[in-house]
Amino acid sequence: MTEEVRNLLIAQLKSEVQSHPDLTSMTDGQLREMIAAALEKKTEWARAENPEAYRELAALNYKEKQNTVSAVFEAIRGLGILGQIIADSDITEVMINGYRDIFVEKAGRLTKLNQQFESPQELETIITKFVSQAGRMVNESEPIVDTHLEDGSRVNVVMPPVALNGPIVTIRRFPKEAMTVQKLIAYGSITPEVAEVLELLVRAKYNIFVSGGTGSGKTTFLNALSNFIPRDERIITIEDSAELQIKAIDNLVRLETRNAGPDGSGAITIRDLIKSALRMRPDRIVVGEVRGAEALDMLQAMNTGHDGSLSTGHANSTVDMLRRLETMVLQGAEGLPLEAIRQQIASAVDIIVHLSRLRDKSRKTMEIVEILGYDGARHEFRINPLYRFVETEGSTKSRVEGRLVRTENPMENTHKLENAGISRVI
């Protein structure tokens, strides 16, 4: 059955089932049974009236029938076409540019789907549904919202009049199973040796920033690092929209920001949550992403006894991450001298792990550096590269081969390792 014929079948079944007078009182199970019965009825009708249609319907196997029933169910009670798309676990990103144009990413490659929503109104209804389920609101007066779906996928929505070609939805999918360091090793992002070093650094409570560009895997890497946190610690996570999947910690507090209400009041920012978290007796604070004035509060927390904090930030290199931190701190404290900001950054951040998405669409760890301090005379940060990604001879334009290689530089700031009773030389 072609995609076009399948979409027509789904639309016909949806129209038929929606006309039932008891639709709203049906349970999900009853609705699925009704859709399946409608499909069988249509098959029997085609046997007598439309031999060509019957051949296609009769050729459907059990799985294809179940998928058709699920698609109609999603169209009525779920997220419509969007529900069908995100049911495909191989899709890592969904980009909806108005109701007609839908793009998905699979294995790092973008493709346009033949499917489309019936109308702008259908897309807007679906957006309103999942935004409200997450306790958020989007409308003409608040046309931009960051939220998440029930499965944890991150969602950004931009509505008209800001979006000129209709509602824009961008969905970043995350694996159902939490990322582990073993998986990162299997993907070639890090080596077993680097994994052991990162485990020691996390256990010894080094403050670690994970930097990288969009889609480089920062949140995924942070999830993997969290597996190294000792289970008996109290962890507080702070995010714009909940994405972190920390599974091994019993004493875990998850905090999420809140947008302002229709009257402009009631907003809860990351800065508010960090300040509140400091009163909750955390052993560590994990901030999903630092992108604004909250950087000042995060650095102050790191500098006032909350070692072992983890966070991510957008940057093109480790040096760029430090410069961006300067800019973000200035957003929260315009009168603070730049030299004082740099000293605070150098004192707070111990390790930066920089990730990148390479030309073959693979995600790799490019560099791991330690921050030794700030040289006021030269006006620059003192950085000690520990590991660097080196391409090997097998690399081509379409495939990147290489691995993280240890530099000749010994690690200098070993006092946290010593305090944790770790004697291994890194």
Disulfide bonds with the S-S distance in Angstrom:
none
